[in-house]
């Protein structure tokens, strides 16, 4: 969960309260915001973010936002380069085109680590992509221009904040803080970007004149529904309807569930329902409960209660994606980015004895374009903002 919240001293003119950002370690941290929304960006888009580096001028490139197609043939990213400049890159092997544009000034040269606002625009017209770059509300360098198709990347791999997602592997991990990431399906004007910079004070993107074009806004800890390890998309920060037919086992009704012995052994005395829940017993007992309710690529909030806990761990699963381990009595919340249609809660492997009861299971889709904090901890949500 979050660290204890405290009131901030000042509130930006827009009325936006901004207390938190995400701290990335430059090693393996990133936020996965999925791929679905990218299909809305075909034609033009803008990326905006506030960033602060830990190491000033980096020794390796560090991506703020990045994605590529399957096979890495096509990609786009906005990154901090080793010369301290901000660079936006758009590459299309299909068109034989690789374009990039760097800021005129070395923004992070000589160890500078101040909070900085970055905005990049991309536009396709007649098979030509052009790009523009803004640092702290001011246009930097000339825009690149070259033959390419923006559709090459917008139907590709998931978009990552804090790293570049490539089929060949994840790279260009960001080392520092990122806050208030926004993506629009239009190339914003210089005046609009200056307004978003707002003289160095983050502003409410939903109250901005371009809010109708806002496709995703990740507030990095300050948003509605934000709670480790979820960074919700503030364009639609809501949960879907309850997906389970029956997750309350108070009457012993297991309708709609499959109870399985996935490994060897039995449930000893045949008890799978006890004290108002489904019991996971010790030794060779292997009780699983599942329903096929998930859609691949969607993020789900799973909440349930553990009672009568004695020992053992368990995991939640959607397809081949696991959240593990879970243990201990009380209410548990897991965020599960599914790659398959089946949902399961199962006891963990490894020769661990198990004895606990699970009950009141709820599964709801997180709507919008939610971000999943990956390889990160709750204390990566920090009180450090522009």
N, C-alpha and C positions, 0 to 999 in steps of 0.2 A: 504493500500500500504506500500512499504518499507519505513523506515526512509531514509533521504537523504544520498546518497552514497558518500564516500570520497575516494580518492586514498590511497592505502596502501603503507607503506614505503618500504617494501621489497617484492620480488617475489621469491617463491621457485624455486630451480634449474629446476624443471620440467616445469616452466612457468605457473604454476597454480596460479591464483589469488584467495585468500581465505579471505573473509571479514566477513562472517556471519555464525552463528550457530543458532539452535533453543533452546530456554529456556523452559524447562518443569517444571511445578509447583508441581509435586508430588501428585496432588489431582485428576485431571481428564483429563490431557492433553495426547494426543498421535497422531501419524501420521499413518493413515490407508493406506497401500500400496497394498491392495487387495490380492487375492489368485491365480490368473491365472498363474503367473510366477512360482509358487512353484512346478508345475508339472515337470518343467525342472530340479529339484534338486534331483530327485529320483536316488540314487546311491552314490552321494557325493556332499558336498557343503562346502563353507567357508563364514563366516560372519565377517566383519571388521567394526570398528567404532572408532571414537574419542569421549571420554566422559570426563565430569568434573562434580563432585557432588557439590551441595550447602551445604550439611550437613556432608561432610566427611563420617565417618563410619555411615551408615544409621541405623535407629531403626527398619525398616522393609525391606524385600527384594525389590530391584528395578530392573525391567527388562529393558535391553537395547533394545533387540529384543525378541519377543515371540509370539507363536501361539499354538493352540491346535486343535484337531479334534472335531467334533460335539459330545457333551456328555462328553468332557474333558478326554476321555479314554487315549488319546495319546497327547503328547505335547513336544515341545522343547523350550528352552529359554536360553539366555545368560544374566546373571544378576549380580548385586552387592549384596552380602549377608550382614547380620547384623554383621558379624565378619570382614567386610571390604575387604573380598576376592572376587575375580571374580569367578563365578561358571557357568559352562555350564551344562545343564540338558537335558537329553533325556529320555522320559518315554513312554513305550508301554505296556498298560494293556493287549492287545491282546496276546503279547508274555510273559506276566507275568514278565516284566523286567523294572526296573527303575535304571537309571545310572546317575551319576553326577561326575564332576571333578572340583576341586577348585584350584585356584592359590596357590602356595607354600607360597607366602608372602601376608600379609594383605595390599593390595595396598592402601586402603583408610582408614586404621586405624589411630587413633589419630588425626582425623580432617583433614587429607590430602584432598585437593581439586584440585590438579594440573591436567591439561589436560593429559590424558592417552590414549594410543592406545591399543585396545583390538581386538584380532582375535581368532575365534574358528573354528575348522574343524570337520566335521562329514563324516564318510565313512562307507558304508555297503558292505560287501563281504560274500557271502555264508550264509546269514541270521544273521550275526554278525555286529553290529554297533560299531565303535570305534570313539573316540573323542579326539581332542587335543586342547590345550589352549595356547595362547601367549599374553604376556603383554609387551608393548613397544618393540616389535620385538623379545623377548626372550621366549623360550619355558618354561612353568610353569607346574610342577607336571607331574605325569604319566597319560597317556591317559586312559579313561575308556573303557571298552569293555563288551558287553553283547548281548544276543539274542534279535533281534527286526527287524522290517521291516520299513524302512524309508518311504515307501508309506503310512504308517499310518497317517503321518502328512502332507505330501506334497499335499494331496487332501482335506485339511480340511478348517478351518476358515481363514479369512483374517489375514495376518501378520501385527502386530503392531510394530512400533518403539516407545519406551518410555512407554510400558505397555505390559502386558500379556493378550492376547485375549482368553478367555475361554467361552464355551457355558453357564456356570453357572454365568458368569459375568466377567467384566474387573478388573484386580488386578495388584499389583506390579508396580504402577505408578512411573516413574523416576522423581527425583527431582534434576535438574541440566541441563547442556547443552550437546547436542549430535550433532556431525558434521560428514560429509563425510562417510555415511553408504554405504558399498558395499557388494554384495552377488554374489558369483561365483558358477557355477555348477560343481566344482571340489574341492578336498581337496588340497589347496595350500601347497607348500613345505615351510620349515622353511626359506630358502633363499628368496623365493618370499615374504613372510610375512615381513621379515626384510627389503626388498626393499620398501614395502609399508609404513612401519614405517618411513623410510627415515630420520633417526636420529632426529625424532621429528618434521618433517615438512611434512604436507600432500602433496601427490603427485597426478599427473593426472592418474587416473585409466584407462582411455581410451588409454593412451600412454604406459601403462605397458605391459610387455611381456605376461601377462595372460588375456589381454583385450578380446580375443576371447571367453573366458569362463565367462565374466562378464555378469550377468543377470539383475542386477539392481544397480544403483548408485544414491543416494539421497544426494545432496550437501547442503541442509538445508538453502537455501537462496541465494546461489551463482550460481545456475544452470540456464541454458537456460529455459525460461518459468516460473521460480520460481516467484511467486507473490501471496501474501496472498489471499486465503488459500491453494494454490497449491505448492507442492514440487515435481517437475517433475523428472522422471527417466532419467538420462543423457545418458543412452544407446540408447534411442530413444526419444529425447525431441522435439516432433513435434505434430502438430494438424492434424486431419483427414480432409477430404473434408467437405464442407458445407452440412448439413443434411436437411435443410428446403427447401421445394419447393418454398415457398414464405414467406419471413419475412419482405419485404419492402412493406408497404401498401400505397405508394404514389399515386397510381391510384385507390385505393379503392378495389382492387382485393383481395378477401379473399379465393381464390382457395386453396383447400387442408386443410383449417382450419375448425374447428367446433366452432361455436360461441354459447354458452349455457347460459341459466339462471339457474345456479346451485341451487339457493335458491328461495325464493318467490319474487314476484315483477316483474316489467318489466323495459325496458330501457327508460321509460318516453315517449319521442317523437319518439322512434324507431331508433334513431341515434346510430349506432355502429361504423361507420367510420366517422371520422371528422378530418380536418386539417392534412391529410396525415398519420393518424394512427388509431389504434383501441382505442376507448374511454371507460374508466371505469368511470361510472357516480356515483353520490351520492345516498344516501338513499337506496332504495330497489333494485337498479340496480345491476346485478350480471353477468357481461359478462366475460366469460372464453374463452381462445383460446388454442387449443391443436392440436398436431399431434403425431401419434404413430411412433416414430423414434428412441427411445432409447433401448439399450440392458442392461439387468440386470447385475450389477456388474461393469459396465464401468463408467469412470469419464468423464464428459462433461464440456466444457467451454461455458457458455451462456452469450452473450453480447447483449444489447439492449439499446434503448434510451427512456427516459421519457420526454415528453414535456407538456406544458400547465398544469403544476402541481399546484393544489390548496390544496389538502389534501388526506390523506389515505395511506395505506400500501398495499403491494402485495407480493406474493410468487411465486417461481418457484417450479415445482414438477416433479419428475420422479418416477412413481409408487407410493409407499408410503413414499418416501424420499422427504423432503421439505427443501428449503432454504428460510428462513424468518427472520425478515421482510425486505422488501426493501421499500424505500420511497424517494421522492425528485426528482427534475428535474436533467437531465444530463445523462451521459452514465453509465450503471451499468454492472458489471461483477459478475456472480455467477458460482461457481464450484459445480456440481451436481453429486453425486455418486448414480446412479439410481439402483433401485431394481425392475423396471418394464418397460414396453415398451411404456408407454404414457408420453408425455411431455405436460406440462400445465403451463401457467402463469395466476394467478387468483388473484382477490382482496382478501385481508385478512378478517378474520371474527372478531367478537368482538364488533359489533355496531359502527364501525368507519365509518364516512362519507368518500366517495371516489370521487375524480374528477381528472383524469389525462389521458394522452394519451401515449400509448406505440407503438414503431415503430422500424424498422430496426433490427429485431431479428435474431441473428445468433447462431447456435448450432453446435459445432464441438467436436468430441471425442478427448481427450488427449491421445495420443498413448504411447506405452511403458507400464511401471508399475507405474503410477503416485501415489503420496502420497497426502492424504487429511488431512490437519491440522484440528484436531477435538477438540472442546472446547478450542481453542486457539485464540489469538488476533494478530493483525498485529505487535504489539510491542514485541511479543515473538520471532520475527526474530531480533537477536541482533548482535552487533559488538563485538564478543568475540570468538576467534578461537585459535587453537593450534599454 
